Amino acid sequence: MDFVSSQCIWALHLSPNDISEGIECIPYAQPPVGPLRWTAPLMYNSSYPNGVLNASVFSPSCYQYGTISVETNLYSEDCLYLNVWAPVNVTINSSLPVKVWIYGGVFYAGSTYDPLYNGCNIATNAIVVTMNYRVGPLGWLTLNSSLGLTGNYGILDVLMALQWIQDNIASFGGNKTTVLLFGQSAGATIAHIISTLPQAASFFSSVIAESGAGRTLLTMQQQATVGNTFVNALGCSNARNVVECMRKISPTEMIQATPDNTAILTYLPNRFAPHVDGKVIPIQPINTSPKVPFMAGTCTMEGTLLAYFTFIKPEQVTINDYINYLNITFGADRVASILTVYPISMFNSTLWPAFYAIATVLTDAEYTCPTRRALVTSLSTKLGTYAFLWNHQPSCPWITSLSANILSLLGPTHTSEVPFVFGETMQLPPPNGTCQMSADEQLLSAQIIAAWQSMTQYGYPAFSNGSRWPDWSQRSIGVQFTRNLTFTVINTTQCDFWDAFQFQNTTNSTGISNNTFSTGASMETTCFGHATAVVALLTIFFGNLCM
């Protein structure tokens, strides 16, 4: 696609200081509808109506599943679009470095429509790209190999978007050889996966994984079990042509049949997610290494946000809830050994002992320690390995459903670094909030933006004064993001326990109960006795990005 001659309309959405502008709703693949549902994406090869692309509005979001979702005014299967931001003075010869963002959402949700992912503030000396990719069953459905539905369509979507960038980003003033791939949560998991794929090595030059690297993926057998249960719930298991039957199912019917993605149980094997298929993902990513300079990090208290959105009333969480969580997530045979390392008495000095016990185990087992494993595998490449710990509690809520009062109880939690990464410090929660971060916090945001820019441009992180981060080593030296930036030894001693434990989320790995999937019941969930729907983690965006 020749974007120089295609009469693309640049969306004149200027950033507040008029330093960048964005072009939105660019198709990078053919709509994955009808016979293209559950197939690898095809490069977009259609013409625009009248030869002109109206890029002044956002595309529809991909369908969302469960209560953790992005609320927009439009969902569609025709959702494979991307957005580009660039400095206002960019030319076709600028050859700027490129930052490519992958959103999170536990593989069930997420959209570039989310106001946190506003590329305006970080496109001052780079090109910024965000893309939609398929999530939930449309992104990950896997059946027996003889049926041809092998899953990992969300991964293939991101790879197609990266190919589009290679083919077209020069027309926007970008340099296709200097590309940072970065993401958060599930987006970080995808970024880490893709960083290890031999077929993707030419698509990017560096990778940053925020709160999601190093997870052990499901096997194809596990995902096929999930898929077969889903097909049965939709009444297609006995059809003469199962795939044809499934392609006739409406997205609404699929949403009703999809299990809720309860926040603290999002990485069990009975969920739609990426898996090792021997082809797209040939081996476990944690058993190989990133092919480029690699940075990964986590937040100090990742689990508090997920626990909060599960229970809503932390003061009502009991020790029985804690033990139930351990049983469901790790299996009854492992509870005693975990309680030895994380006894409830360890949290008696906190306001809500059982709540913080769950949050701490979740932080260590599913974020801190998988991230350390990913960093260790990166060391073997000698290409550059860097680590960070986000240890700052924002003064402003960045999600509409969070109050200022609850922030002090959650600490530096999951997603709390995202507004700083995108420079969203003035109107929180975005896009039209009334809370403004302090001057110190705005400086902190400027430093993390500078480090991410350096990783993009040079393959190593450095602060705004040019001071380069040290390489990470087994001694765990990394950067701690607080109001006062420090190089420190990041404490990961608890990971020795989890590594020996060989945590792989194997509970229910050989079989999933028939009631895992709904046949049309309410998607609200009862979790550990608290009949409360999980509040959406992501916010509503009522406007254009760069106004």
C-alpha positions as CSV (number, residue, x, y, z in Angstrom):
1,M,0.0,0.0,0.0
2,D,1.5,3.3,-1.1
3,F,0.5,5.8,1.6
4,V,2.2,8.7,-0.2
5,S,-0.1,8.5,-3.2
6,S,-3.2,7.1,-1.4
7,Q,-4.6,10.5,-0.4
8,C,-4.6,9.5,3.3
9,I,-6.3,12.2,5.4
10,W,-4.1,13.0,8.3
11,A,-6.2,13.4,11.4
12,L,-5.4,16.8,12.8
13,H,-5.6,15.7,16.4
14,L,-2.9,17.9,18.0
15,S,-1.3,17.2,21.3
16,P,-1.8,19.9,24.0
17,N,1.5,21.6,23.0
18,D,1.0,21.0,19.3
19,I,4.1,18.8,19.0
20,S,2.5,15.7,17.5
21,E,-0.5,14.5,15.5
22,G,-2.1,11.2,14.8
23,I,-3.6,9.2,11.9
24,E,-6.2,6.6,13.0
25,C,-8.2,3.7,11.7
26,I,-5.7,2.3,9.2
27,P,-6.5,-1.2,8.1
28,Y,-3.5,-3.5,8.3
29,A,-5.3,-6.8,7.4
30,Q,-8.4,-8.0,5.6
31,P,-11.5,-8.1,7.9
32,P,-11.3,-11.5,9.7
33,V,-15.0,-12.2,9.1
34,G,-17.0,-15.0,7.5
35,P,-14.6,-17.6,6.1
36,L,-11.7,-15.6,7.4
37,R,-12.8,-16.0,11.0
38,W,-10.2,-18.1,12.8
39,T,-7.6,-17.9,10.1
40,A,-4.3,-16.2,9.9
41,P,-4.8,-12.5,8.9
42,L,-4.3,-11.6,5.3
43,M,-2.5,-8.4,4.4
44,Y,-5.0,-5.6,3.6
45,N,-5.1,-5.3,-0.2
46,S,-8.4,-3.5,-0.8
47,S,-8.7,0.1,-2.1
48,Y,-10.2,2.9,-0.1
49,P,-13.6,4.3,-1.1
50,N,-12.9,7.0,-3.7
51,G,-9.2,6.4,-3.1
52,V,-9.3,8.2,0.3
53,L,-9.0,6.9,3.8
54,N,-10.8,8.8,6.5
55,A,-8.4,8.5,9.3
56,S,-9.9,11.0,11.7
57,V,-11.9,8.5,13.8
58,F,-11.0,5.4,15.7
59,S,-11.8,2.0,14.4
60,P,-14.2,-0.4,16.2
61,S,-12.7,-2.3,19.0
62,C,-12.4,-6.1,18.7
63,Y,-15.1,-7.9,20.7
64,Q,-14.4,-8.0,24.4
65,Y,-15.2,-10.9,26.7
66,G,-16.0,-11.0,30.4
67,T,-16.2,-8.0,32.7
68,I,-12.6,-6.8,32.3
69,S,-13.1,-4.9,29.0
70,V,-12.8,-1.7,27.2
71,E,-16.1,0.1,26.9
72,T,-16.5,1.8,23.5
73,N,-19.3,2.8,21.3
74,L,-18.6,0.2,18.7
75,Y,-17.4,-3.4,18.6
76,S,-16.8,-5.4,15.5
77,E,-15.0,-8.5,14.1
78,D,-13.7,-6.1,11.5
79,C,-11.3,-4.6,14.0
80,L,-7.8,-5.1,12.6
81,Y,-6.7,-1.5,12.4
82,L,-3.8,0.5,13.7
83,N,-3.0,4.1,14.6
84,V,0.1,6.2,13.9
85,W,1.3,9.3,15.8
86,A,4.2,11.5,14.5
87,P,5.7,14.9,15.3
88,V,4.0,17.7,13.5
89,N,7.2,18.6,11.6
90,V,7.9,15.0,10.3
91,T,8.8,14.4,6.7
92,I,9.1,11.3,4.6
93,N,12.9,11.6,5.1
94,S,12.9,12.0,8.9
95,S,13.8,8.3,9.5
96,L,12.6,8.5,13.1
97,P,12.7,5.5,15.5
98,V,9.4,3.7,15.9
99,K,7.6,2.6,19.1
100,V,5.0,-0.1,18.7
101,W,2.6,-0.6,21.7
102,I,0.7,-3.9,22.5
103,Y,-2.2,-3.4,24.9
104,G,-3.0,-5.8,27.8
105,G,-6.4,-7.2,28.9
106,V,-5.7,-10.8,30.0
107,F,-6.1,-12.0,26.4
108,Y,-9.9,-11.4,26.7
109,A,-10.0,-7.6,26.3
110,G,-8.2,-4.5,25.3
111,S,-8.3,-1.9,22.6
112,T,-6.4,1.0,21.2
113,Y,-9.5,3.1,22.0
114,D,-8.4,3.2,25.6
115,P,-7.4,6.7,26.5
116,L,-4.3,5.6,28.5
117,Y,-2.7,4.6,25.1
118,N,-2.6,8.1,23.8
119,G,0.5,8.3,21.6
120,C,0.7,12.1,21.4
121,N,3.0,12.8,24.3
122,I,5.6,10.2,23.3
123,A,5.7,11.0,19.6
124,T,7.9,14.1,20.0
125,N,10.9,12.4,18.5
126,A,9.6,9.1,17.4
127,I,6.7,7.5,15.4
128,V,4.2,5.7,17.7
129,V,2.0,2.8,16.5
130,T,-0.8,1.0,18.3
131,M,-2.8,-1.8,16.9
132,N,-5.9,-3.8,17.7
133,Y,-5.6,-7.6,17.8
134,R,-8.2,-10.3,18.3
135,V,-8.9,-11.4,21.8
136,G,-11.0,-14.1,23.6
137,P,-12.3,-17.0,21.5
138,L,-11.9,-15.1,18.3
139,G,-8.2,-14.6,19.1
140,W,-7.3,-17.9,20.6
141,L,-9.8,-20.7,19.8
142,T,-8.0,-23.9,19.3
143,L,-9.5,-27.3,18.2
144,N,-8.1,-30.6,17.2
145,S,-5.5,-30.1,14.5
146,S,-7.5,-32.1,12.0
147,L,-10.1,-29.2,12.0
148,G,-7.6,-26.6,11.1
149,L,-8.3,-24.2,14.0
150,T,-4.8,-24.0,15.6
151,G,-5.3,-20.8,17.6
152,N,-2.8,-18.0,18.3
153,Y,-4.6,-15.7,15.9
154,G,-3.9,-12.7,18.3
155,I,-0.2,-13.4,17.9
156,L,-0.5,-13.6,14.1
157,D,-2.4,-10.3,14.1
158,V,0.4,-8.6,15.9
159,L,3.0,-10.1,13.5
160,M,0.9,-8.9,10.5
161,A,0.8,-5.4,12.0
162,L,4.6,-5.5,12.4
163,Q,4.9,-6.6,8.7
164,W,2.7,-3.6,7.8
165,I,5.1,-1.3,9.7
166,Q,8.1,-2.8,7.8
167,D,6.3,-2.1,4.5
168,N,4.8,1.3,5.2
169,I,6.3,3.2,8.2
170,A,8.8,5.0,6.0
171,S,5.9,6.9,4.4
172,F,5.2,8.3,7.8
173,G,8.8,9.3,8.5
174,G,9.7,6.2,10.4
175,N,12.8,4.0,10.3
176,K,11.8,0.3,9.9
177,T,15.2,-0.9,11.3
178,T,14.8,0.9,14.6
179,V,11.6,-0.4,16.2
180,L,10.8,-0.9,19.8
181,L,8.1,-3.5,20.6
182,F,6.6,-2.7,24.1
183,G,3.5,-3.9,26.0
184,Q,2.0,-4.2,29.4
185,S,0.4,-7.2,31.1
186,A,-0.9,-9.6,28.4
187,G,0.7,-7.2,25.9
188,A,4.0,-7.7,27.7
189,T,3.5,-11.5,27.4
190,I,2.9,-11.1,23.7
191,A,5.9,-8.9,23.3
192,H,8.1,-11.4,25.1
193,I,6.7,-14.3,23.1
194,I,7.4,-12.5,19.8
195,S,10.9,-11.4,20.9
196,T,11.8,-15.1,20.9
197,L,10.3,-16.1,17.6
198,P,12.9,-16.7,14.8
199,Q,10.4,-15.6,12.1
200,A,9.9,-12.2,13.8
201,A,13.5,-11.2,14.4
202,S,13.6,-8.7,11.6
203,F,10.5,-6.8,12.7
204,F,12.0,-5.0,15.7
205,S,15.3,-4.0,17.3
206,S,14.4,-3.9,21.0
207,V,11.7,-5.1,23.4
208,I,10.3,-3.8,26.7
209,A,7.9,-6.1,28.7
210,E,6.0,-4.3,31.5
211,S,4.5,-6.8,34.0
212,G,4.0,-9.9,31.9
213,A,7.3,-11.5,30.7
214,G,8.3,-15.1,31.3
215,R,5.0,-16.9,31.7
216,T,4.8,-20.5,30.9
217,L,2.3,-20.9,28.1
218,L,-0.4,-23.5,27.7
219,T,0.1,-26.6,25.6
220,M,-1.9,-27.2,22.4
221,Q,-3.7,-30.0,24.2
222,Q,-4.8,-27.7,27.0
223,Q,-6.1,-25.1,24.6
224,A,-7.9,-27.7,22.5
225,T,-9.6,-28.9,25.6
226,V,-10.7,-25.3,26.3
227,G,-11.9,-25.0,22.6
228,N,-13.8,-28.3,22.6
229,T,-15.7,-27.3,25.7
230,F,-16.5,-24.0,24.1
231,V,-17.8,-25.7,21.0
232,N,-19.9,-28.0,23.0
233,A,-21.4,-25.0,24.9
234,L,-22.4,-23.5,21.6
235,G,-24.1,-26.7,20.3
236,C,-21.6,-27.3,17.5
237,S,-19.8,-30.4,18.8
238,N,-22.0,-32.8,16.9
239,A,-22.3,-30.8,13.8
240,R,-21.3,-32.4,10.5
241,N,-18.9,-29.5,9.9
242,V,-17.8,-28.1,13.3
243,V,-15.9,-25.2,11.9
244,E,-18.7,-24.1,9.5
245,C,-21.1,-24.4,12.5
246,M,-18.9,-22.2,14.6
247,R,-18.5,-19.6,11.9
248,K,-22.3,-19.1,11.9
249,I,-22.3,-18.3,15.7
250,S,-22.8,-14.6,16.3
251,P,-20.3,-12.7,18.4
252,T,-23.0,-12.1,21.0
253,E,-23.6,-15.8,21.4
254,M,-19.9,-16.3,21.9
255,I,-19.7,-13.5,24.5
256,Q,-22.6,-15.2,26.4
257,A,-20.8,-18.6,26.3
258,T,-17.4,-17.3,27.4
259,P,-16.4,-17.6,31.1
260,D,-15.8,-14.4,33.0
261,N,-12.2,-13.5,33.4
262,T,-12.1,-13.0,37.2
263,A,-9.1,-10.8,37.8
264,I,-7.1,-13.0,40.1
265,L,-7.8,-16.2,38.2
266,T,-6.8,-15.0,34.7
267,Y,-3.9,-17.4,34.1
268,L,-5.5,-20.7,34.8
269,P,-5.5,-23.3,31.9
270,N,-9.2,-23.0,31.3
271,R,-8.8,-19.6,29.6
272,F,-8.3,-18.6,26.0
273,A,-4.7,-17.6,25.6
274,P,-1.5,-18.1,23.6
275,H,-0.1,-21.6,23.5
276,V,2.8,-23.6,22.2
277,D,1.6,-24.9,18.8
278,G,4.9,-26.1,17.4
279,K,4.6,-23.7,14.4
280,V,3.7,-20.0,15.3
281,I,5.2,-20.5,18.8
282,P,7.5,-23.5,18.3
283,I,8.7,-23.9,21.9
284,Q,8.1,-22.4,25.3
285,P,9.4,-18.8,25.1
286,I,11.0,-19.2,28.6
287,N,13.1,-22.0,27.1
288,T,14.7,-19.8,24.6
289,S,15.9,-16.1,24.5
290,P,14.9,-12.8,23.1
291,K,16.7,-12.0,19.8
292,V,17.2,-8.3,20.6
293,P,18.1,-6.1,23.5
294,F,15.5,-6.8,26.2
295,M,14.1,-4.9,29.2
296,A,11.5,-6.2,31.6
297,G,10.1,-5.1,35.0
298,T,7.2,-5.2,37.3
299,C,5.4,-3.1,39.9
300,T,6.1,-3.7,43.6
301,M,2.4,-4.6,44.4
302,E,1.1,-6.0,41.2
303,G,-1.5,-8.2,42.8
304,T,-3.4,-5.6,44.9
305,L,-5.3,-4.2,41.9
306,L,-6.3,-7.6,40.7
307,A,-7.4,-8.7,44.1
308,Y,-9.3,-5.5,44.6
309,F,-11.3,-5.9,41.4
310,T,-12.1,-9.4,42.4
311,F,-13.3,-8.8,45.9
312,I,-14.3,-5.1,45.8
313,K,-14.5,-5.1,49.6
314,P,-10.9,-6.1,50.8
315,E,-12.0,-5.9,54.5
316,Q,-14.3,-8.9,53.9
317,V,-11.6,-11.2,52.5
318,T,-11.0,-14.1,54.9
319,I,-8.3,-16.7,55.4
320,N,-10.6,-19.2,53.8
321,D,-10.6,-17.0,50.7
322,Y,-6.8,-17.1,50.8
323,I,-6.7,-20.9,51.0
324,N,-9.4,-21.2,48.3
325,Y,-7.3,-19.0,46.0
326,L,-4.2,-21.2,46.6
327,N,-6.3,-24.4,46.0
328,I,-7.8,-23.2,42.7
329,T,-4.6,-21.7,41.3
330,F,-1.9,-24.1,42.4
331,G,-3.7,-27.3,43.5
332,A,-4.4,-28.7,46.9
333,D,-1.2,-30.6,47.1
334,R,0.8,-27.4,47.0
335,V,-1.1,-25.3,49.5
336,A,0.9,-26.4,52.5
337,S,4.3,-25.5,51.0
338,I,3.0,-22.1,49.9
339,L,1.6,-21.4,53.4
340,T,5.0,-22.2,54.8
341,V,6.6,-19.4,52.8
342,Y,3.6,-17.1,52.9
343,P,1.8,-17.7,56.2
344,I,-1.1,-15.5,57.1
345,S,0.8,-14.3,60.1
346,M,3.3,-12.7,57.8
347,F,0.5,-10.2,56.9
348,N,-1.0,-9.6,60.4
349,S,0.5,-6.1,60.6
350,T,-1.4,-5.0,57.4
351,L,-4.9,-3.6,57.3
352,W,-6.4,-6.6,55.5
353,P,-4.2,-9.7,56.1
354,A,-5.9,-12.2,53.8
355,F,-6.3,-9.6,51.0
356,Y,-2.6,-8.7,51.1
357,A,-1.6,-12.4,51.3
358,I,-3.5,-13.1,48.1
359,A,-2.0,-10.0,46.4
360,T,1.5,-10.9,47.5
361,V,1.4,-14.5,46.2
362,L,-0.1,-13.2,43.0
363,T,2.6,-10.6,42.6
364,D,5.4,-13.0,43.1
365,A,4.1,-16.1,41.4
366,E,2.7,-14.5,38.3
367,Y,4.7,-11.3,37.7
368,T,8.0,-10.9,39.6
369,C,9.3,-14.4,39.3
370,P,8.3,-15.1,35.7
371,T,9.9,-11.8,34.8
372,R,13.1,-12.8,36.5
373,R,13.1,-16.0,34.5
374,A,12.8,-14.1,31.3
375,L,15.6,-11.8,32.2
376,V,17.9,-14.8,33.0
377,T,17.2,-16.3,29.5
378,S,18.0,-12.9,27.9
379,L,21.5,-12.9,29.5
380,S,22.7,-15.7,27.2
381,T,22.4,-13.5,24.2
382,K,24.8,-10.8,25.5
383,L,22.8,-8.3,23.5
384,G,21.7,-6.2,26.5
385,T,19.4,-7.1,29.4
386,Y,17.8,-4.5,31.6
387,A,15.4,-4.5,34.6
388,F,13.2,-2.0,36.4
389,L,10.9,-2.0,39.4
390,W,8.0,0.4,39.5
391,N,7.8,1.5,43.2
392,H,5.8,4.7,43.0
393,Q,2.2,5.1,44.0
394,P,0.5,7.6,41.8
395,S,-1.3,10.5,43.4
396,C,-4.0,10.5,40.8
397,P,-6.3,7.6,39.8
398,W,-5.7,6.5,36.2
399,I,-8.8,4.3,36.0
400,T,-12.2,5.8,36.4
401,S,-13.4,3.1,38.8
402,L,-10.6,3.8,41.3
403,S,-11.0,6.4,44.0
404,A,-8.2,8.5,45.4
405,N,-8.9,6.8,48.8
406,I,-8.3,3.3,47.5
407,L,-5.0,4.2,45.8
408,S,-3.1,4.5,49.1
409,L,-4.2,1.0,50.0
410,L,-3.1,-0.5,46.7
411,G,0.4,0.9,46.5
412,P,2.5,0.7,43.3
413,T,0.1,-1.8,41.6
414,H,-0.6,-3.3,38.2
415,T,-0.9,-0.8,35.4
416,S,0.2,2.1,37.7
417,E,3.2,2.9,35.5
418,V,1.2,3.1,32.2
419,P,0.1,6.8,32.5
420,F,3.8,7.7,33.2
421,V,5.0,5.7,30.2
422,F,2.6,7.6,28.0
423,G,3.0,11.0,29.6
424,E,-0.6,11.2,30.8
425,T,-0.1,13.3,33.9
426,M,-2.4,16.3,33.5
427,Q,-6.1,15.1,33.2
428,L,-6.5,11.9,35.2
429,P,-8.2,9.7,34.8
430,P,-8.1,10.3,31.0
431,P,-9.3,11.7,28.8
432,N,-11.1,14.4,30.8
433,G,-10.3,13.8,34.5
434,T,-9.6,16.7,36.9
435,C,-6.6,15.3,38.8
436,Q,-3.1,16.6,37.9
437,M,0.0,14.8,39.0
438,S,2.6,16.7,41.0
439,A,5.7,18.4,39.5
440,D,7.8,15.5,40.8
441,E,5.6,13.0,39.2
442,Q,5.7,14.8,35.9
443,L,9.5,14.7,36.1
444,L,9.3,11.0,36.8
445,S,7.2,10.5,33.7
446,A,9.7,12.5,31.7
447,Q,12.5,10.1,32.9
448,I,10.7,6.9,32.0
449,I,9.8,8.4,28.6
450,A,13.5,9.2,28.1
451,A,14.5,5.7,29.1
452,W,12.0,4.1,26.8
453,Q,13.1,6.5,24.0
454,S,16.7,5.5,24.5
455,M,15.8,1.8,24.4
456,T,14.0,2.5,21.1
457,Q,16.8,4.5,19.5
458,Y,20.0,2.9,20.8
459,G,19.0,-0.5,22.3
460,Y,19.8,0.5,25.9
461,P,17.9,2.7,28.4
462,A,19.3,6.0,29.6
463,F,17.9,8.9,31.6
464,S,17.3,12.4,30.2
465,N,20.8,13.5,31.3
466,G,22.3,10.7,29.2
467,S,23.3,8.4,32.1
468,R,23.0,4.8,30.9
469,W,21.4,2.1,32.9
470,P,23.7,-0.8,34.0
471,D,23.1,-4.2,32.5
472,W,21.0,-6.5,34.6
473,S,22.8,-9.5,36.0
474,Q,22.0,-12.4,38.4
475,R,22.8,-9.9,41.1
476,S,19.5,-8.2,40.1
477,I,20.8,-4.6,39.7
478,G,18.1,-2.5,38.0
479,V,16.4,0.8,38.2
480,Q,13.8,1.5,40.9
481,F,11.2,4.1,39.8
482,T,10.3,6.2,42.8
483,R,10.2,9.9,43.3
484,N,14.0,9.7,43.6
485,L,15.3,7.4,40.9
486,T,17.9,4.9,42.1
487,F,19.9,2.0,40.8
488,T,19.3,-0.8,43.3
489,V,19.5,-4.5,43.8
490,I,15.9,-5.6,43.2
491,N,15.0,-8.2,45.8
492,T,13.8,-11.4,44.1
493,T,14.8,-14.0,46.8
494,Q,11.2,-15.2,46.9
495,C,11.7,-16.4,43.3
496,D,14.1,-19.2,44.4
497,F,11.0,-20.8,46.0
498,W,8.9,-20.4,42.9
499,D,11.6,-21.6,40.6
500,A,12.1,-24.7,42.7
501,F,8.4,-25.1,42.9
502,Q,8.4,-25.1,39.1
503,F,5.2,-23.0,38.9
504,Q,3.4,-23.7,35.7
505,N,-0.3,-23.1,36.5
506,T,-1.0,-26.8,35.9
507,T,-4.2,-27.0,37.9
508,N,-6.9,-28.7,35.8
509,S,-4.5,-29.0,32.9
510,T,-5.8,-32.4,31.8
511,G,-9.5,-31.7,32.0
512,I,-11.9,-28.8,32.4
513,S,-15.3,-29.2,34.0
514,N,-18.3,-28.9,31.7
515,N,-19.5,-25.8,33.7
516,T,-16.4,-23.8,32.8
517,F,-18.4,-22.3,29.9
518,S,-21.8,-20.7,30.2
519,T,-24.7,-21.5,28.0
520,G,-26.1,-18.0,28.3
521,A,-26.2,-17.3,32.1
522,S,-25.1,-14.0,33.5
523,M,-21.4,-13.2,33.1
524,E,-21.2,-11.9,36.6
525,T,-19.2,-14.2,38.8
526,T,-19.3,-15.4,42.4
527,C,-15.7,-15.6,43.6
528,F,-14.9,-17.0,47.0
529,G,-18.4,-16.2,48.3
530,H,-18.5,-12.6,47.2
531,A,-21.1,-12.2,44.5
532,T,-19.7,-9.1,42.9
533,A,-19.0,-8.4,39.3
534,V,-15.4,-7.6,38.5
535,V,-15.3,-3.9,37.7
536,A,-13.8,-3.0,34.3
537,L,-10.1,-2.4,34.5
538,L,-10.1,-0.1,31.6
539,T,-11.8,3.2,31.0
540,I,-14.2,4.8,28.7
541,F,-12.9,7.1,26.0
542,F,-15.3,9.8,25.0
543,G,-13.3,11.7,22.4
544,N,-10.4,12.0,20.1
545,L,-6.9,11.4,21.3
546,C,-4.8,14.4,20.3
547,M,-7.3,17.3,20.9
